[in-house]
Amino acid sequence: MANYLFVYHGGSKVTDPAELESVMQAWRDWFTAMGAAVIDSGNPVGVSTTVNSDGSIVNHGGSNPASGYSLIAAADIDEACARAKACPILNSGGSIEIAEIIDMT
């Protein structure tokens, strides 16, 4: 089993309390369905800042800023992608970047 970083991008902002509860329940249901594969359900993230190799700084996350993350276990990248296809962020126009976490110990 490998561990994968799911980085969420985009998705619509919800302000209506009833709609927000519905969205949050969809996320809870998705995590529950994955069971022990959820290592860290993660969190939303604020606006990012990028520090480039030349020391310059870019604010506001660039063209496709991260909106959250999770750590998910899967047998391989195909299984990680299959898990991601059920993520609620996809229903609101978002996307998921997936990268295997390399164990350096």
Z-matrix of the N, CA and C atoms (Angstrom, degrees):
N
C 1 1.454
C 2 1.525 1 108.30
N 3 1.290 2 115.89 1 133.91
C 4 1.460 3 122.01 2 177.13
C 5 1.528 4 108.54 3 -110.40
N 6 1.317 5 115.60 4 161.71
C 7 1.464 6 121.29 5 176.40
C 8 1.526 7 108.79 6 -107.75
N 9 1.332 8 115.25 7 140.58
C 10 1.456 9 121.52 8 -177.07
C 11 1.519 10 110.41 9 -126.38
N 12 1.323 11 114.30 10 138.91
C 13 1.451 12 121.82 11 173.32
C 14 1.520 13 107.29 12 -89.89
N 15 1.318 14 116.15 13 121.24
C 16 1.459 15 122.03 14 173.30
C 17 1.520 16 106.38 15 -100.42
N 18 1.315 17 117.47 16 117.42
C 19 1.462 18 121.80 17 176.47
C 20 1.516 19 107.18 18 -108.77
N 21 1.319 20 115.05 19 119.64
C 22 1.456 21 120.85 20 -177.65
C 23 1.520 22 109.16 21 -89.71
N 24 1.323 23 115.08 22 139.76
C 25 1.459 24 122.13 23 178.53
C 26 1.524 25 108.19 24 -126.90
N 27 1.323 26 115.38 25 136.64
C 28 1.460 27 120.24 26 173.59
C 29 1.508 28 113.15 27 71.99
N 30 1.316 29 114.15 28 -147.11
C 31 1.457 30 120.89 29 -173.47
C 32 1.519 31 108.78 30 94.16
N 33 1.289 32 116.75 31 150.40
C 34 1.461 33 119.74 32 -177.61
C 35 1.524 34 110.71 33 -81.50
N 36 1.302 35 115.84 34 150.89
C 37 1.461 36 123.05 35 176.12
C 38 1.517 37 108.43 36 -85.89
N 39 1.314 38 116.92 37 130.12
C 40 1.458 39 121.93 38 -178.64
C 41 1.521 40 108.64 39 -108.22
N 42 1.332 41 116.68 40 130.46
C 43 1.464 42 120.59 41 179.04
C 44 1.518 43 112.79 42 -115.96
N 45 1.330 44 118.13 43 -26.40
C 46 1.459 45 121.56 44 179.36
C 47 1.533 46 109.12 45 -68.40
N 48 1.340 47 119.33 46 124.91
C 49 1.469 48 121.94 47 -176.73
C 50 1.529 49 114.10 48 -56.47
N 51 1.320 50 118.03 49 -41.26
C 52 1.464 51 120.42 50 179.92
C 53 1.525 52 111.12 51 -66.80
N 54 1.323 53 116.00 52 -41.79
C 55 1.467 54 119.83 53 178.39
C 56 1.528 55 110.53 54 -67.08
N 57 1.335 56 116.42 55 -39.16
C 58 1.463 57 120.65 56 178.02
C 59 1.523 58 110.36 57 -60.64
N 60 1.312 59 117.88 58 -43.76
C 61 1.466 60 120.97 59 178.58
C 62 1.523 61 110.78 60 -62.61
N 63 1.324 62 117.16 61 -39.47
C 64 1.455 63 121.27 62 178.06
C 65 1.533 64 111.11 63 -62.96
N 66 1.321 65 116.15 64 -43.95
C 67 1.470 66 121.08 65 178.65
C 68 1.528 67 110.18 66 -64.13
N 69 1.318 68 117.01 67 -45.16
C 70 1.468 69 120.45 68 -179.90
C 71 1.527 70 110.81 69 -63.35
N 72 1.326 71 117.45 70 -37.43
C 73 1.461 72 120.40 71 177.53
C 74 1.523 73 110.70 72 -65.74
N 75 1.321 74 118.08 73 -37.20
C 76 1.467 75 121.15 74 176.68
C 77 1.527 76 110.64 75 -61.87
N 78 1.336 77 116.81 76 -41.16
C 79 1.473 78 120.38 77 177.18
C 80 1.531 79 110.28 78 -65.45
N 81 1.332 80 117.62 79 -45.14
C 82 1.473 81 120.17 80 178.78
C 83 1.522 82 110.61 81 -59.99
N 84 1.328 83 117.13 82 -42.02
C 85 1.469 84 121.33 83 179.49
C 86 1.524 85 110.90 84 -63.52
N 87 1.329 86 116.73 85 -41.26
C 88 1.471 87 120.64 86 179.78
C 89 1.522 88 110.56 87 -63.48
N 90 1.332 89 116.92 88 -47.45
C 91 1.463 90 120.05 89 178.75
C 92 1.526 91 110.86 90 -62.98
N 93 1.310 92 118.30 91 -42.04
C 94 1.464 93 122.31 92 179.47
C 95 1.522 94 110.39 93 -61.39
N 96 1.314 95 117.43 94 -41.79
C 97 1.469 96 121.55 95 -179.75
C 98 1.528 97 111.87 96 -63.14
N 99 1.333 98 117.33 97 -30.12
C 100 1.467 99 120.36 98 179.67
C 101 1.528 100 112.10 99 -82.15
N 102 1.318 101 117.83 100 -15.52
C 103 1.461 102 121.51 101 175.70
C 104 1.515 103 113.64 102 56.48
N 105 1.345 104 115.21 103 -129.69
C 106 1.463 105 121.98 104 -175.37
C 107 1.522 106 113.33 105 -67.19
N 108 1.318 107 118.48 106 -10.92
C 109 1.465 108 120.81 107 177.54
C 110 1.527 109 111.51 108 -68.50
N 111 1.325 110 117.23 109 -18.34
C 112 1.467 111 120.89 110 179.06
C 113 1.521 112 108.53 111 -82.96
N 114 1.324 113 115.77 112 107.31
C 115 1.461 114 121.65 113 178.71
C 116 1.522 115 109.48 114 -82.06
N 117 1.324 116 115.65 115 -44.57
C 118 1.465 117 122.75 116 178.08
C 119 1.521 118 105.98 117 -148.94
N 120 1.329 119 116.76 118 115.87
C 121 1.464 120 119.05 119 -178.93
C 122 1.519 121 111.67 120 -66.44
N 123 1.325 122 117.62 121 -15.71
C 124 1.454 123 121.56 122 174.54
C 125 1.504 124 113.00 123 77.34
N 126 1.316 125 115.03 124 -157.96
C 127 1.457 126 123.16 125 -176.27
C 128 1.511 127 109.72 126 -159.14
N 129 1.325 128 115.82 127 162.01
C 130 1.464 129 118.66 128 167.01
C 131 1.534 130 107.85 129 -67.36
N 132 1.315 131 116.42 130 159.64
C 133 1.462 132 120.12 131 176.79
C 134 1.524 133 109.54 132 -124.58
N 135 1.329 134 114.99 133 156.35
C 136 1.455 135 120.75 134 176.85
C 137 1.521 136 110.93 135 -80.12
N 138 1.294 137 115.59 136 -175.05
C 139 1.460 138 121.87 137 -179.90
C 140 1.533 139 109.17 138 -62.75
N 141 1.319 140 116.42 139 131.39
C 142 1.456 141 120.89 140 -176.12
C 143 1.520 142 112.56 141 -91.67
N 144 1.319 143 113.54 142 160.48
C 145 1.460 144 123.36 143 174.63
C 146 1.520 145 107.25 144 -127.05
N 147 1.328 146 117.37 145 136.73
C 148 1.459 147 122.16 146 -179.87
C 149 1.523 148 109.55 147 -109.47
N 150 1.341 149 116.00 148 130.00
C 151 1.460 150 121.83 149 172.92
C 152 1.522 151 106.48 150 -103.85
N 153 1.328 152 117.44 151 116.79
C 154 1.460 153 123.05 152 -178.41
C 155 1.521 154 111.23 153 -84.52
N 156 1.331 155 115.98 154 164.27
C 157 1.462 156 121.24 155 -177.50
C 158 1.524 157 112.78 156 -60.98
N 159 1.334 158 118.16 157 -24.11
C 160 1.461 159 120.82 158 177.93
C 161 1.525 160 112.32 159 -87.18
N 162 1.345 161 116.20 160 3.84
C 163 1.455 162 120.81 161 179.13
C 164 1.519 163 114.37 162 89.86
N 165 1.329 164 116.85 163 -7.71
C 166 1.458 165 118.71 164 179.05
C 167 1.538 166 109.65 165 -71.09
N 168 1.302 167 115.18 166 155.07
C 169 1.457 168 121.41 167 -176.82
C 170 1.518 169 109.57 168 -121.72
N 171 1.330 170 115.65 169 132.93
C 172 1.456 171 122.53 170 176.81
C 173 1.527 172 107.07 171 -116.00
N 174 1.316 173 116.58 172 122.16
C 175 1.457 174 121.52 173 179.42
C 176 1.523 175 111.19 174 -93.18
N 177 1.285 176 116.17 175 164.40
C 178 1.461 177 125.38 176 172.50
C 179 1.515 178 114.42 177 73.77
N 180 1.321 179 118.73 178 20.61
C 181 1.457 180 121.57 179 168.38
C 182 1.506 181 118.34 180 76.54
N 183 1.281 182 119.92 181 0.87
C 184 1.454 183 120.52 182 178.24
C 185 1.516 184 113.00 183 73.16
N 186 1.322 185 115.65 184 -154.96
C 187 1.467 186 120.24 185 -172.31
C 188 1.527 187 113.86 186 -78.53
N 189 1.318 188 118.06 187 -21.31
C 190 1.470 189 120.90 188 -178.09
C 191 1.526 190 109.30 189 -142.67
N 192 1.329 191 117.60 190 69.41
C 193 1.461 192 120.13 191 -173.25
C 194 1.527 193 113.25 192 -67.01
N 195 1.320 194 114.84 193 148.97
C 196 1.463 195 120.77 194 175.39
C 197 1.518 196 109.18 195 -68.37
N 198 1.337 197 115.73 196 144.57
C 199 1.465 198 120.11 197 175.86
C 200 1.525 199 112.00 198 -118.99
N 201 1.342 200 117.75 199 -6.29
C 202 1.456 201 121.62 200 177.20
C 203 1.515 202 110.82 201 173.49
N 204 1.337 203 115.27 202 -178.69
C 205 1.465 204 120.15 203 -178.32
C 206 1.526 205 110.35 204 -154.18
N 207 1.320 206 116.58 205 162.09
C 208 1.464 207 124.72 206 169.71
C 209 1.523 208 107.78 207 -150.62
N 210 1.327 209 116.47 208 159.86
C 211 1.462 210 122.64 209 171.87
C 212 1.524 211 107.10 210 -115.13
N 213 1.332 212 115.72 211 122.92
C 214 1.456 213 122.18 212 -173.46
C 215 1.528 214 109.39 213 -129.41
N 216 1.332 215 116.80 214 135.62
C 217 1.464 216 121.74 215 175.86
C 218 1.524 217 109.30 216 -88.87
N 219 1.325 218 115.58 217 142.94
C 220 1.465 219 121.41 218 177.03
C 221 1.524 220 108.20 219 -157.13
N 222 1.313 221 116.40 220 155.81
C 223 1.456 222 121.33 221 -179.81
C 224 1.524 223 111.86 222 -65.82
N 225 1.333 224 116.53 223 -34.72
C 226 1.458 225 121.23 224 -178.94
C 227 1.528 226 108.75 225 -163.06
N 228 1.323 227 116.67 226 179.91
C 229 1.463 228 120.96 227 -177.07
C 230 1.533 229 111.30 228 -63.28
N 231 1.321 230 117.54 229 -32.74
C 232 1.460 231 119.56 230 178.96
C 233 1.526 232 111.19 231 -64.37
N 234 1.330 233 116.58 232 -42.32
C 235 1.455 234 119.73 233 177.62
C 236 1.526 235 110.64 234 -67.52
N 237 1.331 236 117.30 235 -39.13
C 238 1.471 237 120.45 236 177.64
C 239 1.530 238 109.94 237 -60.68
N 240 1.315 239 117.11 238 -43.33
C 241 1.470 240 120.72 239 178.65
C 242 1.525 241 111.04 240 -64.64
N 243 1.329 242 117.04 241 -39.64
C 244 1.464 243 120.25 242 178.54
C 245 1.530 244 110.16 243 -62.97
N 246 1.339 245 116.91 244 -40.30
C 247 1.468 246 120.14 245 177.35
C 248 1.536 247 109.98 246 -63.36
N 249 1.319 248 116.38 247 -41.90
C 250 1.464 249 121.16 248 -177.22
C 251 1.529 250 112.01 249 -64.79
N 252 1.309 251 117.55 250 -31.45
C 253 1.469 252 120.25 251 -176.87
C 254 1.528 253 113.48 252 -61.82
N 255 1.322 254 117.67 253 -17.25
C 256 1.468 255 120.97 254 178.62
C 257 1.527 256 112.35 255 -98.04
N 258 1.321 257 117.94 256 5.30
C 259 1.462 258 121.82 257 -176.94
C 260 1.528 259 111.86 258 -70.51
N 261 1.334 260 116.63 259 134.28
C 262 1.467 261 120.34 260 -179.50
C 263 1.528 262 115.30 261 -60.54
N 264 1.319 263 118.97 262 -23.55
C 265 1.469 264 119.08 263 -178.19
C 266 1.522 265 111.32 264 -63.74
N 267 1.317 266 116.54 265 -26.75
C 268 1.464 267 120.05 266 179.99
C 269 1.529 268 111.25 267 -67.02
N 270 1.336 269 117.03 268 -27.48
C 271 1.461 270 120.98 269 179.08
C 272 1.523 271 112.80 270 -72.66
N 273 1.335 272 117.11 271 -14.54
C 274 1.468 273 120.11 272 -179.01
C 275 1.525 274 111.96 273 -114.32
N 276 1.334 275 116.14 274 23.07
C 277 1.456 276 120.24 275 175.13
C 278 1.513 277 115.13 276 86.13
N 279 1.335 278 118.25 277 5.35
C 280 1.459 279 121.38 278 179.82
C 281 1.516 280 112.07 279 -84.31
N 282 1.335 281 115.03 280 179.13
C 283 1.457 282 121.14 281 177.78
C 284 1.526 283 108.73 282 -139.43
N 285 1.330 284 115.46 283 167.99
C 286 1.462 285 121.09 284 -179.50
C 287 1.518 286 108.79 285 -130.08
N 288 1.316 287 115.61 286 125.42
C 289 1.462 288 122.37 287 172.95
C 290 1.522 289 106.44 288 -96.33
N 291 1.330 290 117.57 289 130.83
C 292 1.464 291 121.79 290 -176.22
C 293 1.518 292 109.09 291 -120.55
N 294 1.335 293 116.35 292 131.43
C 295 1.459 294 121.22 293 176.99
C 296 1.512 295 109.54 294 -138.77
N 297 1.335 296 117.18 295 134.49
C 298 1.448 297 120.71 296 175.77
C 299 1.531 298 109.41 297 -69.42
N 300 1.313 299 115.11 298 137.71
C 301 1.459 300 120.63 299 177.15
C 302 1.534 301 106.66 300 -87.43
N 303 1.316 302 115.98 301 123.49
C 304 1.452 303 122.15 302 -177.76
C 305 1.523 304 109.21 303 -90.26
N 306 1.335 305 116.72 304 120.80
C 307 1.463 306 121.84 305 179.64
C 308 1.521 307 108.65 306 -78.23
N 309 1.309 308 117.05 307 117.19
C 310 1.474 309 121.62 308 -177.31
C 311 1.528 310 113.16 309 -99.11
N 312 1.348 311 116.99 310 8.24
C 313 1.471 312 118.37 311 -179.70
C 314 1.495 313 112.02 312 -92.45
